[in-house]
Amino acid sequence: MKTYTKFAVLIVAVIGTLVWLAMGGINESKTYYKEIAELQTMGAHAMDKRLKVGGDIEPGSIVRDGRQVRFILTQAERKLPVVYDGTDPLPDTFRDRAQALADGKMGADGVFHAEEIQAECASKYEAKPGSAPVNRVRTTT
């Protein structure tokens, strides 16, 4: 074999491997947003895909057990138990009645296993452009 042919085969193999790895990474990071009702009707298909589901945190449902946090998302009278066992700390806005978005996979046990949690957009607390910021800290003198 000529040197150029060997080099061309090597380049094609390297590029093919890189494309294969990139496509695998893209497919793994795809996330679909579903409502709780949709998620519950998906059945076993919900366990195959990475999903995002949103709703309100049911009051009194947040249970912290070490690093793991369990809570219930509600949306239009539907409830979804969620377990978060991630390494990132939960947002400061994560509390009862707050809106939350869980990113993860549905488990065979009917519990949504979240790898990431977002709670209420921080922009809701920012001052409107051109207005003075609101001081929410109350001091006693």
N, C-alpha and C positions, 0 to 999 in steps of 0.2 A: 504494500500500500504506500502511496505517496504521502509525503509529509502533510500536504495541504488537505488531503482527504481525512487523515487522522485528526487534524486540527478541526476540520468542519464537523466531524462526528462528535468530538468532544464538546464543541460549542453548542451544537443542537441538544446534546444530552443535558448540559448545564442549564440552558434556557428552558428546556422542557421541564426539568425539575423545579426551577423557580416558578414557572407558570402553575404547575401542579400545586405547589405549596401556597402560592398566593390565592388560588381558587378555593383551596381548603380553608384558608383563613377567612376569606370573605363569606363563605357559606356558614362557618361557625359563628361569625359575629352578626349575622342577620337577626333582627329582632322584629317580631310582628306585634302590634298593639291589638289587644282584644278586650272587649267588655266582659264582665263576669258571666253574663248570660251566654255569650258566645263561647267562652272558655269551657263552661260546664256542658255545653252541647257537643263539643269536639271529641269527647271520649278519649280513646287511646291516642289519637292524633296529637293531642295537647302535650303528650309526654315526649314526642319526637322533636319538637321545635322549641327554640328559645323564644319566650314571649314576654310582653309587657302588659300588665293589667293595672288599672287604676281604680280608685274609689276613695271613700271616706273611712277613716279609722274608727271602728266602733268604740264608743266610750267604755272604758274599763277592760278592754280586751288586751291591752299591752302587758305582756309578761316577759320579764327579763330573767334569763337563767344563764349567768356567766356571759359568754360571748354571744349566745343565741337569744334572739328576740322573737316571740310569737305574738301575733295580733290578728284581727279579723278586718278585712276590707268589706265594705258594704257599698252597693250600688243598685238603686231602684229595687229595694226589698230583697236583693240577692246578697248572700254572704259567701266569702271565700277565706278560709283559714290560710295564713301565710306564716312561714318560718324564715327568718333572716339569719344566716350564719356567715356573714361576710366579715372581711377584715377591716373595712372602712367603718369609722364611727357613723352613727345615724345623724341626720341633720338636726339642728336645734329646733326646727319647726315640726319635728316628728312628735305628735302628741294626740290625745283624744280629739275626735271630730275633724282632724286635719286631713286635707287631701293628700294622698300618697300614690306613688307609682312604683310598682315592684317589677323588677326585671329578673327573670329566671326561667325555671321549668316546672311544669306540673308533675307532681309525684303520683305514683300508683296508689298511694294512701289517701288521695283526694286533697292533699295539702300542697299549696304552691310554695316551692322552695326558691326563695329569692337570693340572688347574688349581689344585688344592688337595690338601694331604696332611695327614692327622691321624695321629698315632702314639700308641698306648697312652694311655689316659685318665690324666690327672694325679692324679685322685682315688685311684688305686691306691697312691700314695706318701704320701698324707696320713695323719696319725695318726687312730686311731679316736676318736670323740667321748668325752671324759672321760679320755683317756689322755695321758701326756706324749709330746711329739714325740720321734722317734728322731733322734739326732744321727749322721748318716752321714759326717761329715767327720772324718777321722783326722788328728791332728796329731802331729808328732814333737818331742820336747823333748830 
